[in-house]
Structures are given as C-alpha cells and as structure tokens.
Amino acid sequence: MRLIFLFIFLLSISMPGFSQMPDTSAAAPDLATGAITASVQLDRKEVPQNCTVKFILKISWQGDLKRYEIKKVDQPILTNMEMIGSSASNWVGEVAGVKQAIKTYEFILKPVSLGMGYVDGMIIDYHDKVYEEPHSLVTNRLEVKVVEPVAEKSIGVWVFTATGILFLVILSGGTFVLIKRKREREAERRNKVMTLVPLEDKYLDELQQKIDLKTRNSGEAFSSLSKILRRYLSERFRIPALEVTTQEITAELSKLAVSEKTIEQVQEALNSCDVAKFSGGQVESGALERAYTLVEDILNRNKREFIESTN
C-alpha cells in the first residue's frame, strides 16, 4: 500500500494546475435588509495558457428561505478569457438554528493569450418579497495571471501509468477492500454523530423541568418562563432578546419575516411575564398556564418546521 500512495503522490504533483491559490472578494450586503450577500472567487491566481480556471459566484441569505427571488444572473464579462462551461446548484439548511440558503454558480474559463485575464464585477438583480422591492448586488472585479503553457503528457505515458496503477491495485486488492470497509463504517459513525437535533428540544425539556404550573410562587415561575423564551429567541433568530423590551423583540422578529402568529404569541407571553413582574406575582388565575401554553406552542411549531426543512 505504501508503494501505491507514493506512486499516486508522484503522479499528482506532476499534473498541471495541482496547486490552487484562492482569490476572493465579497460584495457589500443589501443596505435595506442586511440579510443577503454575494461573493466571487477564482480558484487560482496563476493559470497556464493551456489549462482552465474556475470562477465561482455565491449568493446567500439567512432567515426566511422564500423571501428573496434571484431575478437575473448574467454570464461574466471576460477579458483575455473565454467561458467553456458552467453549472449552478442550490443548498438550503440550518446552521445553529438559523435557516440559510446558498445559490452557487460556477464558470469554467480558458485563457486566450499570455498576460492578465480579468472577470468584471457582476450585477445580481433580486426581488425582496417581504417589501415587494427590487434590489441589486455588485461584486468585485477579479484578475488572474496567464503564464506559459505546461507540457502535456503523451497518450503512451498515460497508458503506461494507468497500467502500472491497475497492476498495483490488483496486487493489493485484499488490503484495499479492508480499508474501504473500514472507511465506510467510519463514515456511517460520523453521519450518526452529525445528525442534527432540533434546538427546540432543549428548550422544551427546560420548560418542563423548570416551570411548575402548580407553584404558589407564580412570580418566580413567570420570571423563569420569560428567561427561557428570551434565550430561545436570542439563539434561534440571533437577536438581542435578553437585553431589550418586548416591543423591541417583536420589531426584530418582524424584520426577519417571522410569521404573524409566532410574533403575536411571543408578545402575549412576554407581556404576561412583564405584568407578573411589576405586580409582584399578582396575576389572574390561569395566566401562568396560558403563557406556558403559548411558549410551548411556539417551540413545537418551530420544531416541526425544522424537521420538514431537513427532510
């Protein structure tokens, strides 16, 4: 096996374009919402004239995944380069409890002549469905140096190389199978460890453990309930829910296009907690149960949405 890895290593370092130098630039976020950005990148700073370079455009945002509609992404304007291929992909998911969407566009570029090649800044038109307004993002201009072409291996060399690799693989077939099975088991173990757990489960457990609906000290119960909800909102939506008023929290949630039902439930639950705080715990009968039910409903609904988005 050591011979295999040494052989593959020597082969790989002799191939053109093996080392890649990133060149990235990020566009300024949308000033109206601060939630959507575009970034561009070349996968190398120097490219031989007979090789290619990859230009990557990424458009991403957080929060409501259906909020933005990308209207137009033109082909890049090139100098001393020509496009020979392109592709596009979408990714949606959740990181630390925050929904995220990423659209990736890749363009394969081939140099025309020696010197400098350029990819002009791109204009990305999109539509904000919340405010029903059109906006644009502008990316930076990127450059790449086109250097002398590298020698290409003949067909005979490639045939000889492939034959040698095949011969070595056959000789070490048993070891290869064992290594493959070991890696598959390791990958399966990592997948199990990386299985995402809804953030809401943690707060549902805390809600049940810390809030006693039969307690005589309703003031303390309301205080604990308020802290649980505020910490959840802070972690779930990345807002400063621990330091601001109820009105400021609902305003921040509205900016993130959170559903009206959730905002109303948050406002009612926190208002009940505020009333209990300033009245020394003297509240109407059933007020604690009502606030508890509102918080529980918020957590369960967001948990269902998370599970649906990951399936």
C-alpha positions in Angstrom: 0.0 0.0 0.0 2.9 2.4 0.7 4.0 1.9 -2.9 0.5 2.8 -4.2 0.3 6.0 -2.2 3.9 7.0 -3.2 3.1 6.3 -6.8 -0.2 8.3 -6.8 1.5 11.2 -4.9 4.4 11.4 -7.5 1.8 11.3 -10.3 -0.4 14.0 -8.8 2.4 16.6 -8.3 3.5 16.2 -11.9 0.0 17.1 -13.2 -0.6 20.8 -14.2 -2.7 23.0 -12.1 -2.4 20.9 -8.9 -1.7 23.9 -6.6 -4.6 26.4 -6.4 -4.4 29.9 -4.9 -7.8 31.4 -3.9 -8.7 34.9 -4.8 -11.9 36.0 -3.2 -13.9 39.2 -2.8 -17.3 39.8 -1.1 -20.0 42.3 -2.2 -21.5 44.6 0.4 -24.8 43.3 1.9 -28.1 44.8 0.9 -28.4 48.1 2.8 -32.2 47.7 3.1 -32.2 44.4 4.9 -28.6 43.4 5.7 -29.5 39.8 5.0 -28.3 38.9 1.5 -24.8 38.9 0.2 -22.8 37.8 -2.9 -19.2 36.7 -3.1 -16.9 35.8 -6.0 -13.8 33.7 -6.2 -11.2 32.3 -8.6 -9.7 29.0 -7.6 -6.1 30.1 -8.6 -4.1 33.3 -9.1 -2.0 31.9 -12.0 -3.1 29.7 -14.8 -1.1 28.1 -17.6 -2.4 29.1 -21.0 -3.4 25.5 -21.9 -5.3 25.0 -18.5 -8.5 26.3 -17.1 -9.6 28.4 -14.1 -12.9 28.2 -12.2 -14.8 31.3 -11.3 -17.4 30.9 -8.5 -20.3 33.1 -7.6 -22.2 32.5 -4.3 -25.4 34.3 -3.3 -26.6 33.6 0.3 -29.0 34.8 2.9 -30.4 33.8 6.3 -33.9 33.6 7.8 -36.9 33.1 5.5 -35.7 31.0 2.7 -38.5 32.1 0.4 -38.0 35.8 1.0 -35.7 36.5 -2.0 -36.1 35.7 -5.6 -33.0 35.9 -7.8 -34.1 37.6 -10.9 -31.1 37.7 -13.2 -27.5 36.4 -13.2 -25.7 37.1 -16.5 -22.6 35.4 -17.8 -19.4 37.2 -16.5 -17.8 39.8 -18.7 -14.3 38.5 -19.5 -11.0 40.0 -20.7 -8.4 37.6 -22.2 -10.5 34.7 -21.1 -13.3 32.6 -22.7 -16.0 30.5 -21.0 -16.1 26.8 -21.9 -18.6 25.5 -19.3 -20.9 26.5 -16.5 -23.1 24.9 -13.8 -25.4 26.0 -10.9 -26.5 24.5 -7.6 -28.7 25.3 -4.6 -28.3 24.5 -0.9 -30.7 25.1 1.9 -30.3 24.1 5.5 -30.0 25.2 9.1 -26.8 26.2 11.0 -27.0 26.8 14.8 -30.8 27.1 14.5 -30.7 29.7 11.7 -32.1 28.8 8.2 -29.7 29.5 5.4 -29.9 29.4 1.6 -26.9 29.4 -0.8 -27.0 29.6 -4.6 -23.7 28.7 -6.3 -22.8 29.4 -9.9 -19.6 28.0 -11.4 -18.0 29.1 -14.7 -15.0 27.3 -16.3 -12.7 29.8 -18.0 -9.9 29.2 -20.5 -7.1 31.8 -21.1 -6.8 33.3 -24.6 -3.2 34.6 -24.5 -0.3 35.3 -22.1 -0.7 38.3 -19.8 -3.5 39.2 -17.4 -7.1 37.9 -17.5 -10.0 39.7 -15.9 -13.5 38.9 -14.7 -15.5 42.1 -14.4 -17.8 42.8 -11.4 -21.2 41.2 -11.8 -24.6 42.8 -11.1 -27.1 40.4 -9.4 -30.8 41.5 -9.6 -33.1 40.1 -7.0 -36.6 40.8 -5.5 -37.5 41.2 -1.8 -40.9 39.5 -1.5 -41.4 41.0 2.0 -41.1 44.6 1.0 -42.0 44.0 -2.7 -38.9 45.9 -3.8 -36.2 45.2 -6.4 -32.6 45.4 -5.3 -29.1 44.7 -6.8 -25.8 43.4 -5.6 -22.5 44.2 -7.2 -19.4 42.0 -6.9 -15.7 43.0 -7.2 -13.5 42.6 -10.3 -11.1 39.7 -10.2 -7.8 39.1 -12.0 -5.7 36.1 -12.9 -2.2 35.9 -14.4 -1.9 33.7 -17.6 1.6 32.1 -17.7 3.4 29.9 -20.2 1.6 26.6 -21.1 2.7 23.4 -19.4 3.9 20.3 -21.1 1.1 17.7 -21.6 1.8 14.0 -21.2 1.5 11.8 -24.2 -1.1 9.1 -24.6 1.6 6.5 -24.3 2.7 7.8 -20.9 -0.9 7.9 -19.7 -1.5 4.3 -20.8 1.7 3.1 -19.1 0.8 5.0 -15.9 -2.8 3.6 -15.9 -1.5 0.0 -16.5 1.0 0.4 -13.6 -1.7 1.7 -11.2 -4.1 -1.1 -12.3 -1.4 -3.7 -11.7 -0.6 -2.4 -8.2 -4.3 -2.2 -7.3 -4.8 -5.8 -8.3 -1.8 -7.0 -6.2 -3.2 -5.1 -3.1 -6.9 -5.9 -3.7 -7.4 -7.6 -0.4 -6.0 -4.7 1.6 -8.0 -2.2 -0.5 -11.3 -3.9 0.3 -10.5 -3.9 4.0 -9.6 -0.2 4.0 -12.8 0.6 2.1 -15.0 -1.3 4.6 -13.2 0.5 7.5 -13.8 3.9 5.9 -17.5 3.1 5.2 -18.0 2.1 8.9 -16.2 5.3 10.0 -18.4 7.4 7.6 -21.5 5.8 9.0 -20.4 6.5 12.5 -19.8 10.2 11.7 -23.1 10.5 10.0 -24.9 9.3 13.1 -22.9 11.7 15.3 -23.7 14.6 13.0 -27.4 14.0 12.9 -29.0 17.4 13.7 -31.1 17.7 16.8 -33.8 20.5 16.8 -32.8 23.4 19.0 -36.4 23.4 20.3 -36.0 20.0 22.1 -33.5 21.6 24.5 -35.9 24.4 25.5 -39.0 22.1 25.6 -37.1 19.9 28.2 -36.1 23.0 30.2 -39.7 24.3 30.1 -41.0 21.1 31.6 -38.2 20.9 34.2 -38.2 24.5 35.4 -41.8 25.6 35.2 -44.2 24.2 37.8 -47.7 25.2 36.9 -49.0 24.3 40.4 -46.5 26.5 42.2 -47.7 29.1 44.7 -44.8 31.4 43.7 -46.2 32.5 40.3 -43.8 35.5 40.2 -40.8 33.2 40.1 -42.4 30.9 37.5 -43.2 33.9 35.2 -39.6 35.1 35.6 -38.2 31.7 34.6 -40.6 31.4 31.7 -39.6 34.9 30.4 -35.9 33.9 30.6 -36.4 30.6 28.7 -38.3 32.3 25.9 -35.9 35.2 25.6 -32.9 32.9 25.5 -34.6 30.7 22.9 -35.4 33.8 20.7 -31.8 35.0 21.0 -30.3 31.7 20.0 -32.9 30.8 17.3 -33.1 34.2 15.5 -29.8 35.8 16.5 -31.5 38.9 18.1 -30.5 40.6 21.4 -33.7 39.3 23.1 -32.1 39.2 26.6 -31.4 42.9 26.8 -34.4 44.6 25.1 -38.1 45.2 25.7 -40.9 43.1 24.5 -41.8 45.7 21.8 -38.2 45.7 20.5 -38.2 41.9 20.3 -41.4 41.9 18.2 -39.9 44.6 16.0 -36.8 42.5 15.3 -38.9 39.4 14.6 -40.9 41.4 12.1 -37.7 42.4 10.2 -36.9 38.7 9.9 -40.3 37.9 8.3 -41.3 35.6 11.2 -44.9 34.5 11.0 -47.5 36.8 12.5 -48.9 34.0 14.7 -45.5 33.5 16.3 -44.9 37.2 16.8 -48.4 37.6 18.5 -47.7 34.6 20.7 -44.3 35.9 21.7 -45.8 39.3 22.5 -48.7 37.9 24.6 -46.4 35.5 26.6 -43.8 38.2 27.4 -46.5 40.8 28.2 -47.9 38.3 30.8 -44.5 37.8 32.3 -43.9 41.6 32.4 -47.3 42.1 34.2 -46.5 39.5 36.7 -43.0 41.0 37.3 -44.3 44.5 38.1 -47.3 43.4 40.0 -45.3 41.2 42.4 -46.8 38.0 41.0 -50.4 39.1 41.5 -52.0 37.9 38.2 -55.3 36.4 37.1 -56.0 32.8 37.6 -54.9 30.7 34.7 -52.4 33.4 33.4 -49.4 31.2 34.0 -50.9 28.2 32.2 -51.8 30.4 29.3 -48.3 31.9 29.0 -46.8 28.4 29.3 -49.0 27.0 26.6 -48.1 29.9 24.2 -44.3 29.3 24.7 -44.8 25.5 24.3 -46.8 26.1 21.1 -44.0 28.3 19.6 -41.3 25.7 20.3 -43.4 22.8 18.9 -44.3 24.7 15.7 -40.7 25.8 15.0 -39.5 22.2 15.7 -42.0 20.8 13.1 -40.8 23.4 10.5 -37.1 22.4 11.2 -37.9 18.7 10.7 -39.8 19.4 7.5 -36.9 21.5 6.1 -34.3 18.8 6.7 -36.3 16.0 5.1 
